[in-house]
Amino acid sequence: MIILAKMPSSVSSIPSPTPPTKPPPPPPSTGSSRRSRLSTVCPPTSSKSSFLVSRTQILLTLIAFLSVLLLAILFTFILTRDVLLREYIEGRIADDDSNINESKSFDGIISTKLPEVAKLVGRVQHERATDINRFRVPGKSLVAPATSNNETLEEEDKEDEQESSVSTTAEEPGADELRLSGELYPIWYNLTMKIFVPGFGAQIPDENNLTFNGDLLMKFRVEQSTHRIELNALKLSFDRVNLEKYQLNRVDQSNQNMSKSVPKVVEVKVDEAREKVFFELDGTLEKDEQYLFRIPYTGPIASKLSGLYLTTYTTLAGEHKCAAVTQMEPTDARRMVPCFDEPHFKAIYRLNIIHPFGSRAVSNAKEIRDGVATDNEEWIQTDFDETLPMSSYLLALVVSDFDYVEGYTKRGIRFRIWARQDAVNFTSYALQAGIRVLEFYEDYYGIEFPLPKQDMMAFPDFAAGAMENWGLVTYREKYLLYSPELYTAQQKMAVASVVAHELAHQWFGNLVTMRWWSDLWLNEGFATLMEYLGTDAISNGGFRMRDYFIIEALDSAFDRDSRATSHPLFFEIRKAEDVSEAFDSITYSKGASVLRMIRSVMGEESFKSGLNIYLNRFKYHNAEHSDLWDALTEAVPQHLLDSEGQPFNVKNFAKYWTEQTGFPVVQVKRISANKVLLTQQRFRLDHIVGDYSIDEKGVKIDKNINNTFIKNLQNNPNNLTTTNFNLNKTSLIVKQKQVGNVKLESSSKLIENSVEKQDDEKKNEEEEEFKWDIPIWWSINGTDQPMLWLKDSTELETSAGDVIVLNIRSQGFYRVQYAPDEMEQIRQQLFDNHTKLSMGSRVRIIDDAFTLAEGGYLPYEDTLNLTQYLAKEEEYPPWEIALTGFNVIQSYFDDEPETEDLRAYIKLLIGDIFERELDKLGDWEPGDGEKHFFNDLLRQRIIQRMCTLRDSRCINAILNIYRRQFVDSCTDFITTENNGNNSGPASLPHKPGRKMASQCSKIPVPFRTLAYCEGVHYGTEQDWNLILELFRNEIVQVEKERLLVALACSRDTHTLKMLLTMASDVNSTIIRLQDKPSVFTHVGSRIIGKKIILDFFIDRWPRIYQDFKDQQTLLRSIISSSIVGKSQRVIDQVENFLRENQKTTKNLDVFKQRLEVLQTNTRWIQKNFNKLAQWFREHNGQNGKTLLLNEEEIQGPFPSPIMAKFK
């Protein structure tokens, strides 16, 4: 599964499908159920007449006629007040309305009203937002007050309680209680389902709308005698009265000889807290016997993106459409079918789906009866063949009216790419890529693809980037669709890489599956490694993915694993619900980096042989990482020896890299004229910036932090209790429970602040024990040397003056710290002839230098002196890694005046390349496709970077393009198309009278995001409204995401708060659920957005948590994007928030990660800011004078210069 965005840094990672062009009727303002809210988009044909008068209206009418005059006047006054307030909230009151004081803030107005008015506000804000005016209040902030949040939460909680008929447990269940007992083992499932998805013309009773009926026949084997049948189930309903429905029979392996003299079901118990259903029996299921068990049940089609859920979209013709889609990983198969929902319970599945006439059903297996008639002409049935044995999280089902393109591999495997009918023309590249990479993997693994068909489908709503369901891979549209007229080359590469990632899983993850989620990295790390090889196979090497790995996956892994809150690749996951925390860059990128290093040690052919052994040995079964190490060891070349001189054993080598947190930094120092000493230690980003001491009471204190809780801790040591917890590999005794009335476990600042002296000493000793067997790939004066091993220390024989470079081509997962003399020799080599060092070596040198300086291992002056050679650099990867390093520094500087000196220095470095490309900006011509991929990326990156540095020439050029090729072009487009003279690209979707940027924008595709953003940033409210209108009309996701990025580029805080309000309201249809976290990402990445997003997030947290708690990936993204800052004030604010919200935040590790980042940022400022400001001032090209931004040089696309301050 793809979780992390694979899109380029120059392009937004926000996928954005099409919203309705006509607002559907809003649901009731209070007490509306999920079912009624969703059915407004695709209403069932049997919905009641809209002409019926509600009972409330009749009652109000009777009261109006029967009430005395005084009561009538009072009622009219109250009603008028509520209506006025509702209209005010919806932005419908005229500017000159004297009833509302425009000078008051929205929150100020609310605070002056009666409680019932605040409740009305809560109801209005909770309604589905189908029109921007629902949110728009000119000049007002739309951060909902806490009162309305709490009121809405209470209403939804009550609704959930009414809809649920299952038993609950007050106490949170333990890990063992959440696991299945293992007494039974599934053999196969035969599942018949009727899917009541609206919008296809079938008559659906109201009570059945957006639900499904299931009839499951399951065969299982008894591993241990038991009196009950225990299955996973969540949000499913079972008949607890008519127990004869549940039929149990003992069978033999042939299923022919059945015995009815078996126990009967006497009770059905549903335990929602443990996500289980128990069928209690009046007798015993005997060990080693096999049984058939029939279970009828019902369930809801979910509104959120898990289990079987509803996705909606609007066609080009304006028609609302619905589809039912599944997403089961990690633990959501139980939402659709009662099952053994753990990865080691592999079984065969056979599905029979009854679905509305006019729809198509697709599943993992090939259809054996496709859309045959049933007794009811409005319903048809599709039956699927049996699957191969697979885990429940790979089960997939889709009911839609999508269309497809089809092709076949050389061996005759049927390949189909499915999409919305308006988008099916964008699927040909994915078909070509899928067939090519599938054949490549068959050759690489040495095992034929075992299925007769492979389907891939693109959806408007999808929480993950893609999901590897066996035989039916599901994607976000942006990762499967491609058009050369709308996608950049980098977006084309992203499509190829995600397809390659998911199809790699068909072997590594599907054919052989991890036994339990603790080995998730085996699935995702290997698929990440293979996606780079597979993408090169698709592009015939044009994308240079082996080089791209260095600046993408490897860099991502280094960044995450350098922090204290990192975790080992292999770590115990006790609760399946906690697996969502493991879908991070450690699992994906570090997993791939470690496997890549093992491949480099073994050699590619030996590595492939080991994989073949592993896949053949465990196909259709489960395995652990030790099984992979054993198979790879069998394929190790006989001449390959380890650090002890013994035959290389993969398990012995890999345990250091998979079971320890972090990675080493190799230190290089010349100890004599002919010898260089190599040593190692664990790399930590807080190596120097953390300044600790132990006080006389044994408390570990951060000297940089002056905090009242520290003082409480010192003054009240007797109020503390001790608790064991595990931090990485070291067990500590931490005093963490309570100081006065303050619980300390939520404060990451104090995680290590109250450690007993002896345990602190033990921790320091054990930190020193972090050692790795490190393969050293190195060169002397640009010439490669034989690989050698570093364990504790190693000496190299070299001559004085030799330029020594380690980790050439970035093959190892370690950083390198050179002593000053060695660093100076490398710097001189780069200045004299940088090409003498390989491109991969230059990337490693630059990346290590920036990160070592950030962590305090290296003076920043040494790093910045090194970067001066970049004016000669012509390769994209070194530039990309350097610009990333400068971005980190600039994020610390933010809007400080000294930022201008930093910008000036970077401009000096990129100036020559920029000058070559500036005149070509309006008539951009990419190079010869994939053959010049890196060259085109460099040209684009330099132009984009120069504009973000606020260079007046770049911004004026891009604003001119924005006006001529976007604003004017789209205006002309609308005029000419209404006259029948549309000149838009013929291959693109088109509807006369519909304004879409994908049709009318003439801006070169690589610069659209930049142009739209700068147009909004320097524009007026009219520009923002234009972008919003085009965003709502757009049906092409990649264009839609560019427009969504631009909406976050406003300089107006009220506008940004309004945008965040849309994104945090799960009922708003303006921004799709999958895209809402990306709004937080883009607002939080801009300087002005950083100033408001944390306050907004804290104010809205109860609502955000309630709406996104079942979408952990989306929730973590929102949290990560919202908690930003670089001051002690922000740290205190976040810690106070965590203490006040322990119930909802305690299980989200992302809070700890963000607190660590905040602390690192704060200490960095204290240690480095002044030194760096001085260096950039001395190297800004102005003889040491401090630069000031001249805003008058920037001319907007409007009659006069844009004078408003930008931040």
Secondary structure, DSSP 8 states (H G I E B T S, - for coil): -B-S--S-TTS---------SS------SSS--HHHHHHTTS--TT---TTS--HHHHHHHHHHHHS-HHHHHHHHHHHHHHHHHHHHHTT-S-TT-TTS-TTS-HHHHHHTS-HHHHHHHHHHHHS---SGGGT--TT------HHHHHHHHHHHHHHHHHH--SB--SS---HHHHS--SSEEEEEEEEEEEEE-SSSS----GGGTTEEEEEEEEEEEESS-EEEEEEE-SS-B--SS-GGGSEEEEE-TTS--EE--S--EEEEEEETTTTEEEEEEEEEE-TT-EEEEEEEEEEE-BSSSSEEEEEEEE-TTS-EEEEEEEE-TTTTGGGTS-B--STT--BEEEEEEEEETT-EEEESS-EEEEEEE-SSTTEEEEEE----SB-GGG--EEEE--EEEEEE-TT--EEEEEE-TTTGGG-HHHHHHHHHHHHHHHHHHTS---SSEEEEEEES--SSSEE--TTEEEEEGGGT---TTT--HHHHHHHHHHHHHHHHTTTBTTTEEESSGGGHHHHHHHHHHHHHHHHHHHHTTTT-HHHHHIIIIIHHHHHHHTSTT---SS----SGGGGGGG-SHIIIIIHHHHHHHHHHHH-HHHHHHHHHHHHHHHTTEEE-HHHHHHHHHHTS-TT-B-TTSSB--HHHHHHHHHSSSS-EEEEEEEEETTEEEEEEEE--TTTTT--EEE-TTS-EEETT---HHHHHHHH-GGG--EEEEEETTEEEEEE-SEETTEE-TT-GGGTTTTB-HHHHHHHHHHHHT----EEE-EEETTEE---EEESSEEEEE--TT--EEESGGG-SS-EEEE-HHHHHHHHHHHHHHGGGS-HHHHHHHHHHHHHHHHHTSS-HHHHHHHHGGGGG---HHHHHHHHHHHHHHHHHHTT-TTHHHHHHHHHHHHHHHHHHHHTTGGG----SGGGGHHHHHHHHHHHHHHHHTT-HHHHHHHHHHHIIIIIHHHHHHHHHHHTT---S-TTS---TT---HHHH--S-GGGHHHHHHHHHHSS-HHHHHHHHHHHHH---HHHHHHHHHHHTT-S-HHHHHHHHHHHH-TT-SSS-GGGHHHHHHHHHTSHHHHHHHHHHHHHHHHHHHHHHTT-HHHHHHHHHHH----SHHHHHHHHHHHHHTHHHHTT-THHHHHHHHHHHHHHHHHHHHHHHHHHHHHTSSSTT------GGG---SSSS---S---
